[in-house]
Amino acid sequence: SSSSSSSSSSSCSHSMPTAPHIPTLSPAVTKEVVLKSIRSDLVSKAAAAAGHVSIPDLLEEQSRDAGARDHLSRIRDRVSRIGSSISQHTSNYLNHRHQHQHLYQHQHQHQ
């Protein structure tokens, strides 16, 4: 039974579909594109299967998701800005200390 399972898994890996139409940008963008296409495909399939689900409900749900995504991206931008300003301040401080280190040492020797 173990040999048959191994052969089935190898055939499975060979039949993996390639997706050349996905634009090769950053990994995050590609993942976003893939997830979005999968999600829209699932939504349309679900709508076709459920029949009674109204399109406006689906659209409203998608707009809610988009709003949440916008909110998250805004938070991400703010966090990265804060992080870069912190690193900037840190490097400024270290440069300043390095430039004036002989002054600090001089003062300490006199005390």
SEBANU-573435 format. One record per atom (N, C-alpha, C): residue number from 1; chain; atom name; z, x, y. Coordinates in steps of 0.001 Angstrom, whole numbers, plus 500000, padded with zeros to 6 digits. Each point is the difference from the previous one (the first is absolute). Layout:
BANU resi chain name     c3     c1     c2
BANU  NUM     A   CA      Z      X      Y
...
//
This chain:
BANU resi chain name     c3     c1     c2
BANU    1     A    N 500000 500840 498791
BANU    1     A   CA 500000 499160 501209
BANU    1     A    C 500000 500867 501247
BANU    2     A    N 500642 501195 499932
BANU    2     A   CA 500093 500877 501160
BANU    2     A    C 498614 500516 500380
BANU    3     A    N 499161 500309 499010
BANU    3     A   CA 498656 500527 500298
BANU    3     A    C 499164 498932 500700
BANU    4     A    N 500100 498752 499567
BANU    4     A   CA 499203 498927 500606
BANU    4     A    C 500423 499785 501454
BANU    5     A    N 501316 500094 500271
BANU    5     A   CA 500464 499779 501372
BANU    5     A    C 499485 501106 500907
BANU    6     A    N 499973 501245 499500
BANU    6     A   CA 499533 501113 500833
BANU    6     A    C 498513 499828 500319
BANU    7     A    N 499199 499545 499032
BANU    7     A   CA 498561 499830 500241
BANU    7     A    C 499774 498891 501036
BANU    8     A    N 500788 498933 499916
BANU    8     A   CA 499815 498896 500947
BANU    8     A    C 500355 500456 501421
BANU    9     A    N 501037 500817 500133
BANU    9     A   CA 500397 500452 501334
BANU    9     A    C 498919 500898 500598
BANU   10     A    N 499375 500857 499167
BANU   10     A   CA 498967 500907 500519
BANU   10     A    C 498796 499183 500461
BANU   11     A    N 499606 498970 499235
BANU   11     A   CA 498862 499173 500400
BANU   11     A    C 500321 499262 501295
BANU   12     A    N 501256 499623 500157
BANU   12     A   CA 500436 499293 501202
BANU   12     A    C 499810 500887 501228
BANU   13     A    N 500392 501274 499884
BANU   13     A   CA 499899 500909 501135
BANU   13     A    C 498540 500225 500378
BANU   14     A    N 499088 499992 499008
BANU   14     A   CA 498581 500220 500299
BANU   14     A    C 499404 498811 500738
BANU   15     A    N 500504 498787 499766
BANU   15     A   CA 499419 498804 500616
BANU   15     A    C 500612 499690 501361
BANU   16     A    N 500805 500927 500531
BANU   16     A   CA 500578 499778 501328
BANU   16     A    C 498882 499920 501038
BANU   17     A    N 499951 498932 500805
BANU   17     A   CA 498908 499869 500965
BANU   17     A    C 500198 500922 501199
BANU   18     A    N 498931 500664 500403
BANU   18     A   CA 500076 500826 501205
BANU   18     A    C 499683 499127 501207
BANU   19     A    N 500590 500346 501152
BANU   19     A   CA 499791 499205 501212
BANU   19     A    C 499378 500876 501088
BANU   20     A    N 498678 500222 499934
BANU   20     A   CA 499373 500886 500990
BANU   20     A    C 499905 499383 501391
BANU   21     A    N 500075 498660 500070
BANU   21     A   CA 499823 499325 501287
BANU   21     A    C 501216 500140 500910
BANU   22     A    N 501150 500443 499449
BANU   22     A   CA 501196 500156 500834
BANU   22     A    C 499817 501223 500899
BANU   23     A    N 500162 499851 501319
BANU   23     A   CA 499797 501143 500896
BANU   23     A    C 501043 501085 499751
BANU   24     A    N 499557 501256 499967
BANU   24     A   CA 500919 501109 499731
BANU   24     A    C 500603 500473 501316
BANU   25     A    N 501053 499324 500430
BANU   25     A   CA 500730 500382 501197
BANU   25     A    C 501319 500606 499526
BANU   26     A    N 501067 499751 500715
BANU   26     A   CA 501294 500497 499542
BANU   26     A    C 500455 499176 498798
BANU   27     A    N 500856 500556 499126
BANU   27     A   CA 500470 499254 498825
BANU   27     A    C 500642 498669 500365
BANU   28     A    N 500747 499970 501108
BANU   28     A   CA 500676 498763 500391
BANU   28     A    C 498971 498928 500329
BANU   29     A    N 498975 500369 500748
BANU   29     A   CA 498966 499038 500377
BANU   29     A    C 499279 499491 498766
BANU   30     A    N 499654 500911 499093
BANU   30     A   CA 499308 499604 498781
BANU   30     A    C 500848 499022 499207
BANU   31     A    N 501291 500299 499866
BANU   31     A   CA 500913 499123 499275
BANU   31     A    C 500059 498639 500673
BANU   32     A    N 500072 500011 501352
BANU   32     A   CA 500036 498742 500758
BANU   32     A    C 498748 499184 499719
BANU   33     A    N 498836 500665 500047
BANU   33     A   CA 498728 499319 499759
BANU   33     A    C 499982 499392 498607
BANU   34     A    N 500421 500800 499011
BANU   34     A   CA 500000 499532 498609
BANU   34     A    C 500909 498789 499855
BANU   35     A    N 501227 500111 500522
BANU   35     A   CA 500955 498905 499879
BANU   35     A    C 499480 498752 500695
BANU   36     A    N 499393 500180 501189
BANU   36     A   CA 499502 498848 500745
BANU   36     A    C 498897 499292 499224
BANU   37     A    N 499063 500784 499430
BANU   37     A   CA 498889 499395 499254
BANU   37     A    C 500538 499284 498755
BANU   38     A    N 500945 500660 499305
BANU   38     A   CA 500600 499372 498816
BANU   38     A    C 500697 498709 500393
BANU   39     A    N 500732 500054 501110
BANU   39     A   CA 500789 498847 500421
BANU   39     A    C 499093 498844 500402
BANU   40     A    N 498944 500288 500766
BANU   40     A   CA 499097 498927 500426
BANU   40     A    C 499315 499391 498777
BANU   41     A    N 499640 500869 499033
BANU   41     A   CA 499379 499529 498764
BANU   41     A    C 500969 499068 499268
BANU   42     A    N 501269 500413 499881
BANU   42     A   CA 500998 499177 499318
BANU   42     A    C 500216 498686 500737
BANU   43     A    N 500045 500060 501346
BANU   43     A   CA 500220 498783 500785
BANU   43     A    C 498867 499014 499763
BANU   44     A    N 498750 500508 500036
BANU   44     A   CA 498860 499096 499801
BANU   44     A    C 500015 499420 498586
BANU   45     A    N 500338 500852 498995
BANU   45     A   CA 500079 499517 498620
BANU   45     A    C 501084 498928 499861
BANU   46     A    N 501165 500287 500628
BANU   46     A   CA 501106 499050 499924
BANU   46     A    C 499626 498690 500673
BANU   47     A    N 499316 500102 501154
BANU   47     A   CA 499589 498786 500716
BANU   47     A    C 499030 499193 499149
BANU   48     A    N 499058 500698 499333
BANU   48     A   CA 499028 499309 499147
BANU   48     A    C 500704 499346 498824
BANU   49     A    N 500986 500716 499434
BANU   49     A   CA 500703 499479 498827
BANU   49     A    C 500906 498835 500380
BANU   50     A    N 500676 500109 501153
BANU   50     A   CA 500987 498995 500375
BANU   50     A    C 499353 498774 500627
BANU   51     A    N 498847 500176 500643
BANU   51     A   CA 499281 498853 500534
BANU   51     A    C 500739 499263 501096
BANU   52     A    N 501242 499588 499749
BANU   52     A   CA 500742 499198 500967
BANU   52     A    C 500562 500840 501145
BANU   53     A    N 500058 501339 499846
BANU   53     A   CA 500509 500847 501075
BANU   53     A    C 499013 499982 501152
BANU   54     A    N 500491 499694 501205
BANU   54     A   CA 499105 499922 501151
BANU   54     A    C 499735 501395 500549
BANU   55     A    N 498783 500219 500486
BANU   55     A   CA 499629 501297 500590
BANU   55     A    C 500886 500328 501211
BANU   56     A    N 500300 499043 500904
BANU   56     A   CA 500866 500339 501144
BANU   56     A    C 501341 500601 499578
BANU   57     A    N 500589 499502 498906
BANU   57     A   CA 501264 500567 499520
BANU   57     A    C 499816 501474 499644
BANU   58     A    N 498915 500305 499275
BANU   58     A   CA 499725 501383 499624
BANU   58     A    C 499792 500858 501244
BANU   59     A    N 499246 499471 500972
BANU   59     A   CA 499736 500754 501226
BANU   59     A    C 501303 500261 500740
BANU   60     A    N 500864 498972 500057
BANU   60     A   CA 501280 500166 500694
BANU   60     A    C 500838 501070 499324
BANU   61     A    N 500005 499981 498665
BANU   61     A   CA 500759 501007 499255
BANU   61     A    C 499461 501399 500294
BANU   62     A    N 498645 500122 500026
BANU   62     A   CA 499405 501315 500264
BANU   62     A    C 500320 500471 501403
BANU   63     A    N 499994 499082 500986
BANU   63     A   CA 500310 500406 501375
BANU   63     A    C 501456 500436 500100
BANU   64     A    N 500900 499301 499264
BANU   64     A   CA 501411 500418 499967
BANU   64     A    C 500111 501418 499473
BANU   65     A    N 499281 500282 498901
BANU   65     A   CA 500010 501350 499426
BANU   65     A    C 499480 501010 501012
BANU   66     A    N 498923 499634 500710
BANU   66     A   CA 499421 500915 500992
BANU   66     A    C 501018 500274 501102
BANU   67     A    N 500733 498964 500441
BANU   67     A   CA 501022 500187 501028
BANU   67     A    C 501087 500950 499524
BANU   68     A    N 500414 499836 498759
BANU   68     A   CA 501025 500886 499445
BANU   68     A    C 499482 501424 499943
BANU   69     A    N 498710 500152 499610
BANU   69     A   CA 499409 501345 499955
BANU   69     A    C 499967 500619 501391
BANU   70     A    N 499594 499200 501020
BANU   70     A   CA 499976 500513 501378
BANU   70     A    C 501393 500476 500402
BANU   71     A    N 501007 499178 499701
BANU   71     A   CA 501379 500337 500340
BANU   71     A    C 500395 501322 499344
BANU   72     A    N 499688 500133 498703
BANU   72     A   CA 500338 501230 499272
BANU   72     A    C 499287 501207 500601
BANU   73     A    N 498719 499829 500352
BANU   73     A   CA 499261 501156 500549
BANU   73     A    C 500580 500378 501357
BANU   74     A    N 500431 498997 500798
BANU   74     A   CA 500618 500310 501296
BANU   74     A    C 501292 500787 499779
BANU   75     A    N 500811 499559 499041
BANU   75     A   CA 501255 500703 499693
BANU   75     A    C 499691 501423 499548
BANU   76     A    N 498954 500144 499137
BANU   76     A   CA 499626 501321 499508
BANU   76     A    C 499597 500906 501156
BANU   77     A    N 499206 499444 500935
BANU   77     A   CA 499584 500794 501161
BANU   77     A    C 501217 500465 500784
BANU   78     A    N 500928 499080 500244
BANU   78     A   CA 501190 500353 500777
BANU   78     A    C 500804 501088 499295
BANU   79     A    N 500168 499853 498692
BANU   79     A   CA 500773 500989 499241
BANU   79     A    C 499337 501368 500080
BANU   80     A    N 498660 500026 499850
BANU   80     A   CA 499318 501302 500041
BANU   80     A    C 500096 500600 501397
BANU   81     A    N 499907 499135 501031
BANU   81     A   CA 500130 500508 501368
BANU   81     A    C 501383 500599 500215
BANU   82     A    N 501032 499281 499547
BANU   82     A   CA 501373 500497 500139
BANU   82     A    C 500155 501326 499259
BANU   83     A    N 499465 500051 498774
BANU   83     A   CA 500104 501224 499211
BANU   83     A    C 499313 501164 500689
BANU   84     A    N 498795 499766 500554
BANU   84     A   CA 499287 501106 500653
BANU   84     A    C 500736 500436 501256
BANU   85     A    N 500594 499047 500746
BANU   85     A   CA 500726 500390 501213
BANU   85     A    C 501250 500801 499631
BANU   86     A    N 500659 499603 498903
BANU   86     A   CA 501181 500752 499545
BANU   86     A    C 499596 501424 499643
BANU   87     A    N 498914 500157 499263
BANU   87     A   CA 499571 501348 499608
BANU   87     A    C 499592 500799 501237
BANU   88     A    N 499373 499308 500965
BANU   88     A   CA 499614 500674 501241
BANU   88     A    C 501242 500517 500725
BANU   89     A    N 500998 499113 500148
BANU   89     A   CA 501245 500405 500665
BANU   89     A    C 500660 501166 499266
BANU   90     A    N 500014 499907 498666
BANU   90     A   CA 500624 501059 499208
BANU   90     A    C 499307 501335 500235
BANU   91     A    N 498653 499983 499951
BANU   91     A   CA 499274 501265 500192
BANU   91     A    C 500198 500513 501422
BANU   92     A    N 500021 499090 500985
BANU   92     A   CA 500262 500421 501384
BANU   92     A    C 501359 500692 500101
BANU   93     A    N 501017 499362 499395
BANU   93     A   CA 501354 500544 500044
BANU   93     A    C 500050 501378 499346
BANU   94     A    N 499353 500115 498821
BANU   94     A   CA 500021 501282 499287
BANU   94     A    C 499275 501074 500802
BANU   95     A    N 498861 499631 500617
BANU   95     A   CA 499277 500972 500832
BANU   95     A    C 500874 500456 501168
BANU   96     A    N 500647 499022 500647
BANU   96     A   CA 500859 500302 501136
BANU   96     A    C 501120 500950 499578
BANU   97     A    N 500629 499685 498874
BANU   97     A   CA 501100 500846 499504
BANU   97     A    C 499506 501399 499688
BANU   98     A    N 498797 500071 499394
BANU   98     A   CA 499460 501306 499640
BANU   98     A    C 499733 500816 501264
BANU   99     A    N 499423 499351 501028
BANU   99     A   CA 499696 500713 501245
BANU   99     A    C 501271 500515 500669
BANU  100     A    N 501072 499187 499970
BANU  100     A   CA 501216 500347 500739
BANU  100     A    C 501107 500530 499108
BANU  101     A    N 499641 500415 498787
BANU  101     A   CA 501034 500437 499051
BANU  101     A    C 500727 501228 500531
BANU  102     A    N 499264 500936 500606
BANU  102     A   CA 500664 501209 500505
BANU  102     A    C 500992 499644 501099
BANU  103     A    N 499692 498941 500793
BANU  103     A   CA 500954 499552 501026
BANU  103     A    C 501277 499484 499346
BANU  104     A    N 499816 499130 498954
BANU  104     A   CA 501172 499461 499310
BANU  104     A    C 500860 501133 499451
BANU  105     A    N 499356 500952 499319
BANU  105     A   CA 500753 501115 499401
BANU  105     A    C 500708 500808 501092
BANU  106     A    N 499323 500198 501125
BANU  106     A   CA 500572 500736 501119
BANU  106     A    C 501285 499320 500483
BANU  107     A    N 499915 498671 500194
BANU  107     A   CA 501169 499251 500472
BANU  107     A    C 501142 500096 499006
BANU  108     A    N 499664 499863 498715
BANU  108     A   CA 501046 500027 498986
BANU  108     A    C 500696 501372 499959
BANU  109     A    N 499237 501068 500220
BANU  109     A   CA 500606 501336 499978
BANU  109     A    C 500999 500152 501140
BANU  110     A    N 499700 499382 501146
BANU  110     A   CA 500890 500153 501153
BANU  110     A    C 501296 499207 499837
BANU  111     A    N 499912 498908 499208
BANU  111     A   CA 501208 499171 499867
BANU  111     A    C 501058 500685 499131
//
